[in-house]
Amino acid sequence: MVKKDNVMIDLETLGVCADALVLTIGAVAFSLDGCLGNEIEIYPTVQDQIPQRKVEWGAISFWFQQEFNVREQQFSANRTSDLKNSLISLTEFCEQSLDKNFKVWGNGFDIPLLNQAYSSFGMETPWSYKKIMDCRTAVWLSKISVQKYIDEQKDAHNAISDCKFQIKFIVDACNVIKGY
């Protein structure tokens, strides 16, 4: 498979602060023509994160409001590696799936949270700070309506599904911004 020049990352967490506990890391390589590449979904162990990462009660409440199958996926996942090794897996994914000048996309806090997690282990992020892109900014600049994409989304709060959902509207937003 040809290496892509963009990656969409989505996290499922137990908070929205920069050091929130990470439940899932999802990443999908893509190009701005909408062509998808490799994907990875990682479920870090929870116990090892508790001393260093925060759990916010609002997030616990959020998860209890979700449908059973959504909660089941997050809280019954097969978690086999700690957060540090999960980040190593994400770095390996980026090295194998993306060209060296790739852009990393996320929705708001996902990339800053990962930056903080890498830093907490003394690790370098696999992306340049100059290549961080924000989905919400692109949507705002393009003035597209995300509602039609929301109406089509079937599997919300699944990291891979959320990545693919975000890729759809980012491709359209970038085309509007570029004047296509």
NORZILIN-V484158 format. One record per backbone hydrogen bond with DSSP energy under -0.5 kcal/mol. CO is the residue of the C=O (numbers start at 1). NH is the residue of the N-H. E is the energy in kcal/mol with one decimal. If there is no record, write none. Layout:
BEGIN
((CO NH E) (CO NH E))
END
This chain:
BEGIN
((4 99 -2.8) (5 103 -2.1) (6 30 -2.6) (7 105 -3.3) (8 28 -2.2) (10 26 -2.9) (12 23 -2.8) (12 24 -2.1) (14 56 -3.1) (17 20 -1.6) (19 54 -3.1) (21 14 -2.2) (21 23 -0.5) (24 12 -2.0) (25 42 -3.0) (26 10 -2.4) (27 40 -2.4) (28 8 -2.7) (29 37 -3.4) (30 6 -1.2) (31 34 -2.3) (35 31 -1.8) (38 29 -3.0) (40 27 -2.4) (42 25 -2.6) (42 44 -0.6) (43 81 -0.6) (46 49 -1.7) (46 50 -1.1) (47 50 -0.7) (49 52 -0.8) (49 53 -3.5) (54 21 -2.6) (56 59 -0.9) (56 60 -1.5) (57 61 -2.4) (58 62 -2.2) (59 63 -2.5) (60 64 -1.9) (61 65 -1.1) (62 65 -0.8) (62 66 -0.5) (63 66 -1.1) (67 70 -0.6) (67 71 -2.2) (68 72 -3.3) (69 73 -1.9) (70 74 -1.6) (71 75 -3.1) (72 76 -1.7) (77 79 -1.1) (78 80 -0.7) (81 45 -2.4) (82 86 -2.1) (83 87 -2.4) (84 88 -1.9) (85 89 -2.1) (86 90 -2.0) (87 91 -2.5) (88 92 -2.5) (89 93 -2.3) (90 94 -2.4) (91 95 -2.4) (92 96 -2.2) (93 97 -2.4) (94 98 -1.9) (97 4 -2.4) (99 102 -1.4) (103 7 -2.0) (103 105 -0.5) (104 133 -3.2) (105 9 -2.5) (106 108 -0.9) (106 135 -2.8) (107 109 -1.1) (107 110 -0.5) (109 113 -2.5) (110 114 -2.1) (111 115 -2.9) (112 116 -2.3) (113 117 -2.4) (114 118 -2.9) (115 119 -2.3) (116 120 -2.4) (117 121 -0.9) (118 121 -1.1) (118 123 -2.7) (119 122 -1.9) (128 131 -2.2) (129 132 -0.9) (131 104 -2.3) (133 106 -1.3) (133 135 -0.5) (134 138 -1.8) (135 139 -2.4) (136 140 -2.4) (137 141 -2.8) (138 142 -2.2) (139 143 -1.7) (139 144 -0.7) (144 146 -0.6) (146 149 -0.7) (146 150 -2.2) (147 151 -2.6) (148 152 -0.9) (149 153 -1.2) (155 158 -1.0) (157 159 -0.5) (158 162 -3.2) (159 163 -2.1) (160 164 -2.4) (161 165 -2.3) (162 166 -2.6) (163 167 -2.4) (164 168 -1.8) (165 169 -1.4) (166 170 -2.1) (167 171 -2.6) (168 172 -1.6) (169 173 -2.6) (170 174 -2.9) (171 175 -1.9) (172 176 -2.1) (173 177 -2.6) (174 178 -2.5) (175 179 -0.8) (175 180 -3.1) (176 179 -0.8))
END
